[in-house]
């Protein structure tokens, strides 16, 4: 099965370093979230990649709506 641009939309992928810069956290924190299964990511060879749409969905799930 081949994937072509007409089969599915292409979302930009981010590196853990790019995510850490965006969220202003350590790259080690991003890697921990990935290793613990908290942040969805893809392993491509030895490298991790995070789909921008997955990151946005994950961030919306982290939102605190009520402070006690």
Backbone as CSV, one residue per row, in Angstrom:
resi,resn,N_x,N_y,N_z,CA_x,CA_y,CA_z,C_x,C_y,C_z
1,UNK,0.849,-1.172,0.000,0.000,0.000,0.000,0.889,1.229,0.000
2,UNK,0.723,2.086,-0.960,1.515,3.307,-1.004,0.663,4.484,-0.571
3,UNK,1.309,5.430,0.024,0.620,6.631,0.477,1.035,7.770,-0.433
4,UNK,0.054,8.387,-1.059,0.314,9.530,-1.917,-0.363,10.750,-1.324
5,UNK,-0.003,11.940,-1.774,-0.639,13.143,-1.230,-2.156,13.142,-1.340
6,UNK,-2.712,12.414,-2.300,-4.167,12.378,-2.421,-4.805,11.400,-1.441
7,UNK,-3.998,10.464,-0.885,-4.532,9.489,0.063,-4.817,10.100,1.427
8,UNK,-3.926,10.967,1.889,-4.106,11.563,3.205,-3.354,12.883,3.280
9,UNK,-3.855,13.799,4.091,-3.153,15.071,4.230,-1.834,14.861,4.979
10,UNK,-0.822,15.605,4.611,0.469,15.519,5.266,0.534,16.580,6.360
11,UNK,0.828,16.141,7.570,0.984,17.055,8.693,2.473,17.222,8.967
12,UNK,2.869,18.421,9.323,4.286,18.610,9.649,4.676,17.815,10.899
13,UNK,5.876,17.283,10.874,6.400,16.559,12.022,7.460,17.402,12.705
14,UNK,7.494,17.317,14.027,8.441,18.076,14.833,9.394,17.121,15.539
15,UNK,10.586,17.594,15.815,11.540,16.835,16.610,11.279,17.112,18.090
16,UNK,11.761,16.254,18.983,11.631,16.558,20.411,12.261,17.902,20.782
17,UNK,13.350,18.261,20.119,13.994,19.553,20.399,13.089,20.721,20.008
18,UNK,12.420,20.607,18.869,11.496,21.666,18.439,10.317,21.783,19.393
19,UNK,9.795,20.641,19.844,8.685,20.648,20.804,9.140,21.287,22.118
20,UNK,10.345,20.964,22.561,10.845,21.537,23.811,10.973,23.048,23.715
21,UNK,11.388,23.543,22.565,11.485,24.999,22.376,10.101,25.641,22.373
22,UNK,9.144,25.007,21.694,7.788,25.546,21.645,7.151,25.625,23.026
23,UNK,7.351,24.572,23.828,6.710,24.494,25.142,7.580,25.054,26.261
24,UNK,8.805,25.443,25.930,9.753,25.989,26.903,9.990,25.026,28.058
25,UNK,10.242,23.767,27.677,10.618,22.738,28.649,11.883,22.061,28.131
26,UNK,12.503,21.280,28.959,13.703,20.552,28.574,13.386,19.482,27.535
27,UNK,14.342,19.230,26.648,14.175,18.148,25.672,14.057,16.809,26.397
28,UNK,14.676,16.694,27.566,14.575,15.467,28.365,13.149,15.265,28.870
29,UNK,12.455,16.361,29.177,11.054,16.271,29.592,10.201,15.755,28.446
30,UNK,10.431,16.260,27.243,9.678,15.797,26.060,9.943,14.316,25.822
31,UNK,11.202,13.913,25.907,11.534,12.496,25.711,10.894,11.619,26.790
32,UNK,10.832,12.121,28.022,10.189,11.366,29.100,8.705,11.195,28.805
33,UNK,8.038,12.270,28.357,6.618,12.186,28.005,6.409,11.139,26.915
34,UNK,7.318,11.109,25.933,7.208,10.122,24.849,7.408,8.718,25.396
35,UNK,8.466,8.517,26.173,8.781,7.180,26.699,7.709,6.663,27.648
36,UNK,7.038,7.569,28.365,5.969,7.168,29.282,4.629,7.003,28.570
37,UNK,4.593,7.302,27.266,3.368,7.159,26.500,2.401,8.307,26.657
38,UNK,2.831,9.389,27.277,1.948,10.537,27.469,1.792,11.345,26.192
39,UNK,2.890,11.553,25.479,2.890,12.344,24.250,3.017,11.398,23.057
40,UNK,2.029,11.392,22.156,2.104,10.504,20.990,3.283,10.886,20.095
41,UNK,4.028,9.890,19.633,5.174,10.143,18.769,5.446,8.920,17.907
42,UNK,6.186,9.130,16.846,6.588,8.064,15.929,8.088,7.900,16.015
43,UNK,8.539,6.659,16.026,9.972,6.396,15.988,10.333,6.054,14.548
44,UNK,11.197,6.867,13.966,11.649,6.687,12.596,13.131,6.345,12.679
45,UNK,13.438,5.066,12.519,14.814,4.636,12.753,15.142,4.816,14.220
46,UNK,16.140,5.638,14.507,16.510,5.924,15.893,15.956,7.253,16.378
47,UNK,15.220,7.954,15.522,14.755,9.303,15.818,13.268,9.332,16.149
48,UNK,12.877,10.245,17.013,11.481,10.452,17.359,10.937,11.636,16.575
49,UNK,9.687,11.520,16.124,8.995,12.606,15.444,7.594,12.723,16.026
50,UNK,7.160,13.969,16.216,5.850,14.253,16.791,5.014,14.957,15.732
51,UNK,3.852,14.406,15.454,2.926,15.026,14.500,2.379,16.300,15.142
52,UNK,2.396,17.388,14.385,1.927,18.667,14.922,0.473,18.591,15.375
53,UNK,-0.364,17.872,14.645,-1.770,17.716,15.030,-1.883,16.935,16.340
54,UNK,-1.061,15.878,16.507,-1.062,15.113,17.761,-0.622,15.993,18.923
55,UNK,0.381,16.842,18.696,0.848,17.747,19.752,-0.266,18.701,20.164
56,UNK,-0.964,19.274,19.186,-2.058,20.201,19.501,-3.174,19.505,20.271
57,UNK,-3.538,18.293,19.853,-4.571,17.534,20.577,-4.131,17.222,21.997
58,UNK,-2.862,16.825,22.148,-2.328,16.507,23.469,-2.350,17.758,24.363
59,UNK,-1.957,18.895,23.793,-1.951,20.135,24.567,-3.347,20.509,25.041
60,UNK,-4.342,20.351,24.173,-5.717,20.669,24.572,-6.178,19.765,25.713
61,UNK,-5.694,18.538,25.745,-6.032,17.626,26.838,-5.343,17.975,28.145
62,UNK,-4.276,18.774,28.080,-3.539,19.174,29.279,-4.107,20.434,29.920
63,UNK,-5.050,21.063,29.248,-5.605,22.333,29.723,-6.353,22.130,31.044
64,UNK,-6.091,23.032,31.964,-6.795,23.024,33.253,-7.949,23.998,33.132
65,UNK,-9.162,23.494,33.331,-10.334,24.343,33.186,-10.846,24.877,34.516
66,UNK,-10.460,24.204,35.597,-10.944,24.625,36.915,-9.811,24.533,37.911
67,UNK,-9.584,25.619,38.622,-8.542,25.642,39.643,-9.208,25.511,40.998
68,UNK,-8.670,24.602,41.795,-9.256,24.385,43.134,-8.544,25.201,44.170
